[in-house]
Amino acid sequence: MMRVRAVAAVAALAGSVACSSTPTTPNIITGSSSVVASFIAQFATIGPPAITGALHGGSISVVPGGPSVTPTGPTLAVQGGAVVVSLQASGPFQHAFVSIANTGQPNPTNGFYEIDLPTPATSLQVLVTFAATWPTGIASFALTFQVTDANGLGGATGAVTMTASATVAGSLPSVLASYNPDPATFLGGAACTLSLQQGCLWEFDVILQEVNGVGVVNATMNETFTFGTTTIAGALSIQIPAHGTATITRNLACGSSGIACATPAELAGGTYTYKITGTDTNGNAFSFNGPVLTLSGQ
């Protein structure tokens, strides 16, 4: 009989996404010190590809005639926290920028971050990680985004007005989700390596990282394996620690060596996804739809 088993492990990880990239063609005017870093500690893509933005002083040089951008995301900024922002552009872009505006201070905030993509895109999810402390007296500010194409042409900026907070009270979790491996390779009925099952067809880790300082408790992860018109559903209880990571091992296995339990539809490959519902540490309802993982065929 085919069995779906889970092994869950939680390990605290401080900080945010750490990655690197090689910039392509910077589109900047250099200037003095980058006080944007007083508000933003890191600007990065939610990969793949995983790219950390470069910090620059001065201002962005944009030639009119390129794509405009519309950002969407949370509106509460917590010191030391992070938010996921979705960027939707009116056309292909290869460079994404973020700066700070409307702080209420007498002088404009200097500097910006730049992400250079290896290939053009029309949409992008980015992670904005805030500084541990920001200047005194800040009640709100605008995250201002701009994009340009490969030739440096850009259009109208887009902004998200953030309410500044020193605590996580009233804030929501920011969860980054990934799989390892991705896609999941067909294992041909060998022994599972991440768990103790025999006859492994697929085995992989679901990795959930919280980056805003608000944990997820009392949560249920409802999962679905899909093979053509057939689905296999399961559910398990999970927790995601604040500023930490939950690693949840999933597999589909026969229970004994070999692939005799697998149907032709399963041998052709399929997909896996999940939805998490529960409560965060502030007592708010939490819901998160996981990405789709491809299960490679035989």
Buried (B, 14 or more C-beta within 10 A) or exposed (E): EBEBBBBBEBEEBEEBBEEEBEEEEEBBEEEEEBBBBBBBBBBBBBBEEBBBBBBBBBBBEBEEEBBBBBBEBBEBBBBBBBBBBEBBBBBBBBBBBBBBEBBEEEEEBBBBBBBBBEEBBBEBEBBBBBBEEBBEEBEBBBBBBBBBBBEBBBBEBBBBEBBBBEEBEEBBBBBBBBBEEEBBEBBEBBBBEBBEBBBBBBBBBBBBBBBBBBBBBEBEBBBBBBBEEEEBEBEBEBBBBBBBBBBBBBBBBBEEEEBEBBEEBBBBBBBBBBBBBBBBBBEEEBEBEBEEBEBBEE
